[in-house]
Amino acid sequence: MKKLNFALLCVLMFGLVNAGLADTDSDTFQVTANVAAGCTVSSEDLNFGAYGGLATSDAVDASATVTYACTMGTNGVIRMDQGLYQGGGSTDASPLRQMAGSTTGYYLRYDLYSDASRTTVWGNTTATGVAVTGDGTEITSQKVYGRIVAGQAMPIGSYVDTVTVSIDF
């Protein structure tokens, strides 16, 4: 009798378990994301080193690296403002940049260019900035080429300016 009750109990339990698994319901859901256009920009300092400071001094050239990263397919323009000490008549399209000297009232004129031949002044407009297209890599480099204008008679001391680099996208 015990064997019969055990067998009957097993059949009933198996039937109930199978009955519970006999029906199925399901649903689906979507997984979504949006990749937004985005860019970042940064620059290392540009150091000209020593300048002669005589009316007969030659121009001094230097360069620095601007790095940027943009989402793949994002178009941007890297701009550079006029700096803190613009010369008279300076505009965003045609900046006249100057470094202020440690001797009050003296300014050392310099230019920033987007090309190694130093013919294209890097300005603060869409037309005078540098157009870039993102490829999704972390860092892409662009050189900025600087030149201290020749023939500036200046007193001994340190000269400095701050230029803001921006990227529009």
C-alpha positions in Angstrom: 0.0 0.0 0.0 2.9 2.3 0.8 4.3 1.7 -2.7 1.0 2.4 -4.3 0.5 5.6 -2.4 4.0 6.7 -3.2 3.6 5.9 -6.9 0.2 7.8 -6.9 1.8 10.8 -5.2 4.6 10.9 -7.8 2.2 10.7 -10.7 0.1 13.5 -9.2 3.1 15.7 -8.5 4.6 15.1 -11.9 1.2 16.0 -13.5 1.0 19.2 -11.5 4.5 20.2 -12.3 4.0 19.6 -16.0 0.6 21.3 -15.9 2.3 24.4 -14.5 4.9 24.4 -17.3 2.5 23.6 -20.1 1.6 27.3 -20.7 4.1 30.1 -21.6 3.7 33.8 -22.0 6.4 36.1 -23.4 7.0 39.7 -24.3 9.8 41.7 -26.0 11.4 45.0 -25.2 13.6 47.4 -27.2 17.1 48.5 -26.2 17.9 52.0 -27.5 20.5 54.6 -27.2 21.3 57.9 -29.0 24.9 59.0 -29.7 25.0 62.8 -29.5 27.4 65.1 -31.3 30.2 66.2 -29.0 33.7 67.5 -29.0 36.4 68.4 -26.5 39.5 70.6 -27.1 42.6 71.4 -25.2 46.0 72.9 -25.9 49.5 72.8 -24.6 51.3 76.1 -23.8 53.2 77.9 -26.6 56.7 79.0 -25.4 58.7 81.2 -27.7 61.8 81.1 -25.5 64.2 84.1 -25.9 63.5 87.1 -28.2 66.3 89.5 -29.0 64.4 92.7 -28.1 66.2 94.9 -30.6 64.8 96.8 -33.5 66.9 94.5 -35.6 65.8 91.2 -34.0 64.6 88.4 -36.2 61.2 86.9 -35.9 61.0 83.9 -33.5 58.9 80.9 -34.3 57.5 78.2 -32.1 54.6 75.7 -32.2 52.3 73.9 -29.8 49.8 71.1 -30.1 46.0 71.5 -29.9 44.2 68.3 -29.3 40.6 67.6 -29.9 38.2 64.6 -29.9 34.8 64.6 -31.6 32.1 62.0 -32.1 32.4 60.2 -35.4 30.9 62.4 -38.2 30.7 65.5 -36.0 31.9 68.6 -37.9 33.5 71.4 -35.8 35.6 74.5 -36.0 38.5 75.2 -33.7 38.8 78.9 -32.9 41.3 81.0 -31.0 40.4 84.3 -29.4 42.4 87.5 -29.6 44.0 87.0 -26.2 44.0 89.3 -23.3 46.1 92.2 -24.8 44.8 92.9 -28.3 46.5 95.6 -30.3 44.5 98.5 -31.7 42.2 97.5 -34.6 42.2 93.8 -33.6 39.1 91.8 -34.6 38.1 88.2 -34.2 38.7 87.7 -37.9 42.0 89.5 -37.9 43.5 89.3 -34.4 46.4 91.5 -33.4 47.7 89.6 -30.5 50.2 90.9 -27.9 52.0 89.6 -24.8 52.1 92.1 -21.9 55.5 92.7 -20.5 56.6 92.8 -16.9 57.4 96.4 -17.6 54.1 98.2 -17.6 53.0 99.5 -21.0 55.2 97.3 -23.2 53.6 94.7 -25.4 55.3 92.1 -27.6 53.4 91.5 -30.9 52.9 87.9 -32.1 50.7 85.9 -34.4 49.2 82.4 -34.4 48.8 80.4 -37.6 47.1 77.2 -38.6 49.7 76.3 -41.2 53.5 75.6 -41.0 54.3 78.2 -43.6 52.7 80.8 -41.3 50.5 82.4 -43.9 47.0 81.7 -42.5 46.3 83.5 -39.3 44.2 81.5 -36.8 41.2 83.6 -35.8 38.1 83.5 -33.7 35.4 83.1 -36.4 34.1 80.2 -38.4 35.9 81.5 -41.5 39.3 82.0 -39.8 39.1 78.9 -37.5 40.2 75.4 -38.4 37.5 73.0 -39.6 37.6 69.5 -38.2 35.6 66.3 -38.6 35.4 63.8 -35.8 36.5 60.2 -36.4 35.6 59.0 -32.9 39.2 58.5 -31.8 40.2 59.8 -28.4 42.7 62.4 -29.5 43.5 64.1 -32.7 46.2 66.7 -33.0 46.4 70.0 -34.8 49.5 72.2 -34.6 49.3 75.9 -33.9 52.3 77.8 -35.2 53.4 81.0 -33.6 55.7 83.8 -34.6 56.9 86.8 -32.7 57.0 89.7 -35.1 60.6 90.8 -36.0 62.1 94.2 -35.2 60.4 95.0 -31.8 62.6 97.0 -29.4 61.5 95.8 -25.9 62.8 96.1 -22.4 64.2 93.0 -20.5 61.5 91.0 -18.8 58.8 88.3 -19.1 56.0 88.6 -21.6 52.7 86.7 -21.4 49.3 86.4 -22.9 46.4 84.0 -22.5 44.5 82.8 -25.5 41.3 80.8 -25.3 40.9 77.9 -27.7 37.3 76.8 -28.4 35.5 74.3 -30.6 32.1 74.8 -32.1 30.2 71.8 -33.2 
